[in-house]
Amino acid sequence: MKKLLIGLVVVALGTAGLLALRAELMTVSVEQPEGSYTDVVVAAEVKQEDPGVRPEMTRGLVSTCRLLVNSDVVEDSFVALSEGVFTFRLHPGLDEFDRRELRGCLSDARVQHLQVEVRHLETVTPSDGQERGAA
């Protein structure tokens, strides 16, 4: 009985330690300099929907995905460059991990009948000119 109790305590402590370590390793946050921003260009295509709702659907996806990277869409920066191609700016700028997270989120089919391709994703910092994102 004593061995069973000791075994359970060891398993519980090991599990708690692994969960704490996992949480620590998954939370990677690199501070970006003041004044940094990230410019994004996406191409959006709608299936089985009126193409007129494409901007609204794309804006909805952008609003959802920006929550994952803890950055805000700069007011009035979401604009159409051409038919189905949109650009927007996020502030503060995103580090490498957040850029990957944003790209993955935007590329996922999170909004039914909407497919988005990230064409350009670049973080600009005032201190060193430009930091190239994965384009």
Backbone as ProteinMPNN parsed JSONL, in Angstrom:
{"seq_chain_A": "MKKLLIGLVVVALGTAGLLALRAELMTVSVEQPEGSYTDVVVAAEVKQEDPGVRPEMTRGLVSTCRLLVNSDVVEDSFVALSEGVFTFRLHPGLDEFDRRELRGCLSDARVQHLQVEVRHLETVTPSDGQERGAA", "coords_chain_A": {"N_chain_A": [[0.815, -1.19, 0.0], [1.967, 1.196, 0.772], [3.926, 1.565, -1.223], [2.326, 1.959, -3.444], [1.06, 4.389, -2.827], [3.293, 6.09, -2.702], [4.12, 5.859, -5.337], [1.934, 7.051, -6.693], [2.151, 9.687, -5.748], [4.624, 10.403, -6.844], [4.039, 10.222, -9.591], [2.047, 12.197, -9.765], [3.512, 14.518, -9.042], [5.436, 14.509, -11.072], [3.81, 14.825, -13.357], [2.689, 17.365, -12.82], [5.032, 18.888, -12.886], [5.857, 18.527, -15.576], [3.696, 19.719, -16.926], [3.942, 22.37, -16.049], [6.458, 23.008, -17.114], [5.921, 22.678, -19.841], [4.016, 24.71, -20.267], [5.632, 26.926, -19.788], [7.569, 26.727, -21.831], [6.034, 26.973, -24.123], [5.178, 29.54, -24.133], [6.373, 32.024, -25.667], [7.627, 35.12, -25.866], [8.721, 37.89, -27.47], [9.765, 41.049, -26.963], [8.882, 43.838, -28.917], [10.332, 46.751, -30.402], [9.325, 50.092, -29.479], [7.013, 51.682, -31.577], [7.135, 49.888, -33.632], [5.707, 47.968, -36.328], [3.58, 45.729, -38.203], [3.112, 44.901, -41.512], [0.637, 43.488, -43.574], [-0.432, 41.565, -46.345], [-3.096, 40.057, -47.909], [-4.744, 37.6, -49.946], [-8.015, 36.924, -50.694], [-10.523, 34.483, -51.183], [-13.832, 33.604, -51.892], [-16.128, 30.945, -51.506], [-19.141, 29.619, -52.643], [-20.541, 31.841, -51.807], [-21.72, 35.243, -51.973], [-19.603, 37.352, -53.737], [-19.494, 39.943, -52.801], [-19.475, 39.915, -50.046], [-16.957, 39.326, -49.335], [-14.953, 41.264, -48.347], [-15.98, 41.761, -45.743], [-16.026, 39.189, -44.595], [-13.292, 38.59, -44.664], [-12.251, 40.622, -43.053], [-13.409, 39.846, -40.649], [-12.065, 37.417, -40.147], [-9.451, 38.382, -39.88], [-9.779, 39.953, -37.582], [-10.265, 37.953, -35.703], [-7.886, 36.419, -35.801], [-5.905, 38.253, -35.042], [-6.179, 38.382, -32.348], [-4.8, 36.213, -31.388], [-2.153, 36.931, -31.515], [-1.803, 39.113, -29.95], [-1.915, 41.822, -30.821], [-2.974, 44.86, -32.369], [-5.191, 45.819, -35.019], [-4.378, 48.534, -36.933], [-6.259, 51.472, -36.901], [-8.391, 52.137, -39.625], [-6.637, 50.921, -41.429], [-7.199, 48.63, -42.812], [-7.646, 47.894, -45.993], [-8.782, 47.522, -49.415], [-6.677, 46.407, -51.929], [-6.929, 45.49, -54.488], [-9.267, 43.563, -56.43], [-10.328, 41.279, -54.184], [-7.903, 41.317, -52.817], [-6.343, 42.347, -49.924], [-5.004, 44.675, -47.554], [-3.49, 45.308, -44.378], [-2.453, 46.782, -41.269], [-0.668, 45.927, -38.354], [-0.224, 46.768, -34.954], [1.418, 46.614, -31.867], [4.454, 45.697, -33.677], [5.077, 42.329, -34.894], [6.867, 39.541, -33.576], [9.035, 36.856, -34.725], [7.797, 34.399, -33.983], [5.128, 35.147, -33.54], [4.495, 36.07, -36.098], [4.523, 33.674, -37.541], [2.417, 32.393, -36.232], [0.254, 34.092, -36.869], [0.227, 33.882, -39.697], [-0.407, 31.15, -39.973], [-2.942, 31.077, -38.747], [-4.458, 32.818, -40.41], [-4.363, 31.385, -42.77], [-5.738, 29.089, -42.211], [-8.916, 27.449, -42.492], [-10.946, 29.033, -40.989], [-13.163, 30.616, -41.217], [-16.091, 29.745, -42.623], [-16.35, 28.877, -46.036], [-14.427, 30.672, -46.902], [-11.271, 31.318, -48.178], [-8.003, 32.15, -47.508], [-4.963, 33.531, -48.587], [-1.765, 34.305, -47.53], [0.106, 36.835, -48.722], [2.107, 38.677, -48.204], [4.067, 39.494, -45.43], [5.426, 41.413, -43.131], [7.527, 42.759, -40.67], [8.28, 45.917, -39.418], [10.683, 47.858, -37.856], [11.509, 50.812, -36.073], [14.131, 51.237, -35.182], [16.066, 49.651, -36.505], [15.552, 49.866, -39.216], [14.293, 47.751, -41.341], [12.853, 44.649, -40.529], [12.86, 41.64, -41.898], [10.026, 39.687, -42.576], [8.618, 36.388, -42.915], [7.939, 35.998, -46.178]], "CA_chain_A": [[0.0, 0.0, 0.0], [2.868, 2.334, 0.867], [4.56, 1.735, -2.527], [1.303, 2.515, -4.343], [0.897, 5.802, -2.461], [4.509, 6.792, -3.131], [4.054, 5.883, -6.795], [0.944, 8.06, -7.091], [2.714, 11.005, -5.454], [5.679, 10.647, -7.833], [3.369, 10.468, -10.872], [1.387, 13.5, -9.673], [4.546, 15.559, -9.082], [6.012, 14.496, -12.418], [2.825, 15.418, -14.261], [2.627, 18.801, -12.54], [6.279, 19.475, -13.382], [5.817, 18.552, -17.038], [2.727, 20.73, -17.36], [4.531, 23.688, -15.801], [7.521, 23.185, -18.097], [5.271, 22.829, -21.147], [3.436, 26.053, -20.325], [6.733, 27.89, -19.857], [8.221, 26.631, -23.13], [5.123, 27.364, -25.194], [4.935, 30.972, -24.049], [7.563, 32.732, -26.118], [7.253, 36.487, -26.184], [9.875, 38.753, -27.683], [9.301, 42.432, -27.009], [9.219, 44.603, -30.111], [10.608, 48.15, -30.07], [8.23, 51.071, -29.592], [6.853, 52.206, -32.925], [7.188, 48.828, -34.645], [4.423, 47.56, -36.884], [3.647, 44.641, -39.175], [2.234, 45.057, -42.67], [0.176, 42.202, -44.079], [-1.246, 41.57, -47.562], [-3.732, 38.751, -48.093], [-5.684, 37.414, -51.05], [-9.148, 36.16, -50.165], [-11.44, 33.934, -52.166], [-15.026, 33.038, -51.259], [-16.777, 29.825, -52.194], [-20.562, 29.48, -52.347], [-21.013, 33.079, -51.185], [-21.695, 36.43, -52.822], [-18.286, 38.0, -53.611], [-19.624, 41.225, -52.103], [-19.236, 39.754, -48.611], [-15.544, 38.973, -49.149], [-14.251, 42.149, -47.397], [-16.5, 41.569, -44.386], [-15.551, 37.891, -44.114], [-11.846, 38.696, -44.46], [-12.051, 41.465, -41.869], [-13.763, 39.022, -39.495], [-10.964, 36.486, -39.906], [-8.326, 39.18, -39.381], [-10.1, 40.312, -36.191], [-10.092, 36.753, -34.877], [-6.482, 36.011, -35.762], [-5.052, 39.219, -34.347], [-6.265, 38.095, -30.915], [-3.789, 35.205, -31.068], [-0.815, 37.512, -31.49], [-1.812, 40.242, -29.024], [-1.61, 43.04, -31.55], [-4.207, 45.483, -32.844], [-5.234, 46.345, -36.378], [-4.349, 49.995, -36.901], [-7.526, 52.029, -37.384], [-8.497, 52.497, -41.048], [-5.556, 50.365, -42.253], [-7.721, 47.507, -43.6], [-8.131, 48.432, -47.275], [-8.681, 46.646, -50.578], [-5.697, 46.841, -52.919], [-7.555, 45.125, -55.757], [-10.36, 42.615, -56.214], [-9.975, 40.134, -53.347], [-6.596, 41.489, -52.17], [-6.495, 43.325, -48.845], [-3.829, 44.953, -46.73], [-3.756, 45.903, -43.073], [-1.256, 46.98, -40.438], [-0.802, 45.566, -36.946], [0.656, 47.491, -34.04], [2.841, 46.683, -32.193], [4.953, 44.715, -34.635], [5.114, 40.937, -34.466], [8.14, 38.831, -33.645], [9.023, 35.704, -35.638], [6.82, 33.409, -33.539], [3.789, 35.689, -33.783], [4.261, 36.09, -37.548], [4.14, 32.306, -37.926], [1.082, 32.15, -35.667], [-0.712, 34.848, -37.668], [0.161, 33.264, -41.024], [-1.143, 29.899, -39.835], [-4.344, 31.373, -38.458], [-5.106, 33.377, -41.598], [-4.423, 30.362, -43.812], [-6.709, 28.06, -41.806], [-10.302, 27.688, -42.92], [-11.703, 29.342, -39.778], [-14.434, 31.186, -41.637], [-16.613, 28.84, -43.642], [-16.43, 29.363, -47.417], [-13.42, 31.702, -47.146], [-9.894, 30.833, -48.233], [-7.096, 33.302, -47.504], [-3.539, 33.278, -48.84], [-0.924, 35.413, -47.074], [1.065, 37.165, -49.785], [3.204, 39.499, -47.679], [4.003, 39.637, -43.974], [6.711, 42.04, -42.817], [7.593, 43.608, -39.486], [9.182, 47.057, -39.569], [11.043, 48.473, -36.584], [12.141, 52.108, -36.341], [15.532, 51.278, -34.788], [17.0, 49.028, -37.451], [15.028, 49.92, -40.571], [13.29, 46.732, -41.607], [13.126, 43.262, -40.16], [12.098, 40.887, -42.909], [9.193, 38.562, -42.139], [8.519, 35.32, -43.92], [7.024, 36.477, -47.214]], "C_chain_A": [[0.866, 1.264, 0.0], [3.526, 2.622, -0.487], [3.585, 2.359, -3.522], [1.111, 4.007, -4.082], [2.102, 6.627, -2.905], [4.529, 6.907, -4.654], [3.088, 6.94, -7.307], [1.463, 9.472, -6.863], [3.781, 11.359, -6.491], [5.059, 10.969, -9.19], [2.706, 11.847, -10.859], [2.402, 14.64, -9.753], [5.188, 15.646, -10.464], [5.086, 15.139, -13.436], [2.741, 16.927, -14.066], [3.874, 19.508, -13.067], [6.297, 19.575, -14.895], [4.843, 19.6, -17.562], [3.262, 22.144, -17.154], [5.627, 23.992, -16.819], [6.941, 23.429, -19.484], [4.705, 24.241, -21.296], [4.528, 27.109, -20.471], [7.378, 27.89, -21.236], [7.33, 27.1, -24.27], [4.869, 28.865, -25.204], [6.218, 31.706, -24.389], [7.118, 34.127, -26.544], [8.512, 37.331, -26.289], [9.343, 40.173, -27.841], [9.778, 43.116, -28.286], [9.434, 46.063, -29.706], [9.366, 49.03, -30.237], [8.182, 51.603, -31.019], [6.934, 51.145, -34.016], [5.779, 48.502, -35.13], [4.654, 46.427, -37.876], [2.643, 44.906, -40.272], [1.913, 43.679, -43.237], [-0.636, 42.437, -45.347], [-1.788, 40.154, -47.73], [-4.612, 38.768, -49.335], [-6.782, 36.498, -50.533], [-10.065, 35.72, -51.303], [-12.626, 33.332, -51.412], [-15.601, 31.951, -52.144], [-18.227, 29.788, -51.731], [-21.131, 30.704, -51.629], [-20.972, 34.191, -52.221], [-20.328, 37.099, -52.646], [-18.343, 39.347, -52.887], [-19.379, 41.127, -50.605], [-17.772, 39.437, -48.299], [-14.817, 39.93, -48.192], [-14.694, 41.932, -45.949], [-16.001, 40.248, -43.788], [-14.056, 37.933, -43.814], [-11.54, 39.521, -43.216], [-12.37, 40.689, -40.59], [-12.661, 38.04, -39.14], [-9.756, 37.22, -39.335], [-8.559, 39.551, -37.916], [-9.905, 39.138, -35.249], [-8.618, 36.414, -34.715], [-5.603, 36.994, -35.0], [-5.125, 39.024, -32.837], [-5.211, 37.083, -30.481], [-2.402, 35.797, -30.903], [-0.725, 38.766, -30.626], [-1.331, 41.538, -29.67], [-2.928, 43.587, -32.085], [-4.08, 45.915, -34.292], [-5.3, 47.861, -36.266], [-5.632, 50.512, -37.552], [-7.411, 52.49, -38.835], [-7.367, 51.939, -41.917], [-6.023, 49.186, -43.099], [-8.339, 48.079, -44.873], [-7.948, 47.392, -48.38], [-7.658, 47.232, -51.538], [-6.218, 46.595, -54.326], [-8.661, 44.121, -55.424], [-9.87, 41.403, -55.423], [-8.635, 40.223, -52.657], [-6.707, 42.643, -51.176], [-5.174, 43.504, -48.117], [-4.294, 45.527, -45.403], [-2.448, 45.965, -42.296], [-1.596, 46.622, -38.997], [0.212, 46.342, -36.118], [0.435, 46.949, -32.637], [3.227, 45.59, -33.187], [5.02, 43.323, -34.032], [6.52, 40.367, -34.552], [7.969, 37.61, -34.548], [7.938, 34.685, -35.269], [5.394, 33.876, -33.815], [3.483, 35.778, -35.277], [3.845, 34.707, -38.048], [2.732, 31.98, -37.441], [0.01, 32.852, -36.499], [-0.878, 34.228, -39.045], [-0.664, 31.973, -40.968], [-2.627, 30.124, -39.6], [-5.068, 31.887, -39.694], [-5.276, 32.331, -42.694], [-5.403, 29.241, -43.486], [-8.089, 28.439, -42.291], [-11.161, 27.934, -41.681], [-13.05, 29.981, -40.084], [-14.923, 30.331, -42.799], [-16.746, 29.548, -44.987], [-15.441, 30.487, -47.723], [-12.042, 31.049, -47.136], [-8.975, 32.031, -48.399], [-5.666, 32.826, -47.721], [-2.768, 34.512, -48.378], [0.134, 35.654, -48.145], [2.28, 37.926, -49.285], [2.99, 39.666, -46.182], [5.361, 40.15, -43.525], [6.581, 42.928, -41.593], [8.642, 44.681, -39.698], [9.422, 47.654, -38.184], [11.78, 49.784, -36.864], [13.644, 52.112, -36.054], [16.492, 50.714, -35.841], [16.476, 49.028, -38.885], [13.939, 48.907, -40.763], [13.78, 45.38, -41.145], [12.239, 42.416, -41.066], [11.311, 39.776, -42.244], [9.213, 37.505, -43.219], [7.496, 35.741, -44.948], [6.339, 35.361, -47.931]], "O_chain_A": [[0.558, 2.254, -0.664], [3.673, 3.783, -0.867], [3.974, 3.188, -4.344], [1.012, 4.796, -5.023], [1.947, 7.734, -3.422], [4.914, 7.944, -5.193], [3.4, 7.651, -8.262], [1.242, 10.357, -7.69], [3.832, 12.495, -6.962], [5.507, 11.893, -9.869], [2.797, 12.585, -11.84], [2.173, 15.622, -10.458], [5.452, 16.74, -10.962], [5.531, 15.912, -14.284], [2.723, 17.681, -15.039], [3.783, 20.6, -13.629], [6.707, 20.598, -15.444], [5.138, 20.292, -18.537], [3.054, 23.017, -17.997], [5.713, 25.111, -17.326], [7.422, 24.292, -20.218], [4.892, 24.888, -22.327], [4.356, 28.082, -21.206], [7.702, 28.956, -21.759], [7.833, 27.579, -25.286], [4.386, 29.399, -26.203], [7.045, 31.976, -23.518], [6.327, 34.281, -27.474], [9.27, 37.47, -25.329], [8.563, 40.455, -28.75], [10.937, 42.984, -28.68], [8.793, 46.553, -28.777], [8.48, 48.735, -31.039], [9.219, 51.935, -31.595], [6.816, 51.464, -35.199], [4.794, 48.734, -34.429], [5.775, 46.197, -38.328], [1.459, 45.112, -40.003], [2.786, 42.821, -43.364], [-1.425, 43.379, -45.427], [-1.037, 39.179, -47.698], [-5.15, 39.804, -49.724], [-6.507, 35.424, -49.999], [-10.341, 36.469, -52.24], [-12.446, 32.635, -50.414], [-15.561, 32.034, -53.372], [-18.499, 29.915, -50.537], [-22.122, 30.586, -50.908], [-20.269, 34.089, -53.226], [-19.932, 37.387, -51.517], [-17.317, 39.83, -52.409], [-19.104, 42.136, -49.955], [-17.396, 39.297, -47.135], [-14.119, 39.457, -47.296], [-13.866, 41.923, -45.038], [-15.604, 40.196, -42.624], [-13.606, 37.37, -42.816], [-10.672, 39.16, -42.421], [-11.694, 40.849, -39.574], [-12.354, 37.85, -37.963], [-9.11, 36.73, -38.408], [-7.638, 39.473, -37.102], [-9.434, 39.309, -34.125], [-8.158, 36.15, -33.604], [-4.633, 36.577, -34.367], [-4.225, 39.456, -32.117], [-4.777, 37.094, -29.329], [-1.56, 35.217, -30.216], [0.322, 39.411, -30.578], [-0.47, 42.243, -29.144], [-3.894, 42.84, -32.233], [-3.009, 46.324, -34.742], [-6.172, 48.405, -35.589], [-6.033, 50.045, -38.618], [-6.445, 53.154, -39.214], [-7.153, 52.426, -43.027], [-5.314, 48.776, -44.018], [-9.417, 48.673, -44.839], [-7.091, 46.513, -48.299], [-7.747, 48.399, -51.919], [-5.98, 47.386, -55.239], [-8.943, 43.87, -54.252], [-9.09, 40.598, -55.932], [-8.25, 39.282, -51.963], [-7.105, 43.754, -51.526], [-4.34, 42.6, -48.073], [-5.352, 46.15, -45.315], [-1.473, 45.29, -42.627], [-2.663, 46.966, -38.489], [1.355, 46.543, -36.531], [-0.727, 46.834, -32.245], [2.442, 44.693, -33.494], [5.02, 43.159, -32.812], [7.27, 40.67, -35.48], [6.882, 37.364, -35.07], [7.244, 34.17, -36.145], [4.554, 33.097, -34.266], [2.338, 35.583, -35.685], [2.937, 34.579, -38.869], [1.949, 31.362, -38.162], [-1.029, 32.262, -36.796], [-2.003, 34.063, -39.517], [-1.517, 31.74, -41.824], [-3.468, 29.442, -40.186], [-6.175, 31.44, -39.994], [-6.235, 32.39, -43.463], [-5.848, 28.524, -44.382], [-8.391, 29.617, -42.479], [-12.023, 27.115, -41.361], [-13.977, 29.888, -39.279], [-14.253, 30.21, -43.825], [-17.204, 30.689, -45.054], [-15.609, 31.189, -48.719], [-11.692, 30.321, -46.207], [-9.146, 32.832, -49.318], [-5.221, 31.849, -47.119], [-3.079, 35.631, -48.785], [0.953, 34.781, -48.434], [3.36, 37.834, -49.869], [1.88, 39.941, -45.725], [6.341, 39.405, -43.535], [5.66, 43.737, -41.484], [9.764, 44.389, -40.111], [8.479, 47.921, -37.439], [12.587, 49.856, -37.791], [14.367, 52.923, -36.633], [17.589, 51.235, -36.039], [16.944, 48.229, -39.696], [12.788, 49.149, -40.4], [14.939, 45.01, -41.334], [11.012, 42.484, -40.992], [11.853, 39.012, -41.446], [9.761, 37.71, -44.303], [6.308, 35.835, -44.638], [5.537, 35.606, -48.832]]}, "name": "protein", "num_of_chains": 1, "seq": "MKKLLIGLVVVALGTAGLLALRAELMTVSVEQPEGSYTDVVVAAEVKQEDPGVRPEMTRGLVSTCRLLVNSDVVEDSFVALSEGVFTFRLHPGLDEFDRRELRGCLSDARVQHLQVEVRHLETVTPSDGQERGAA"}
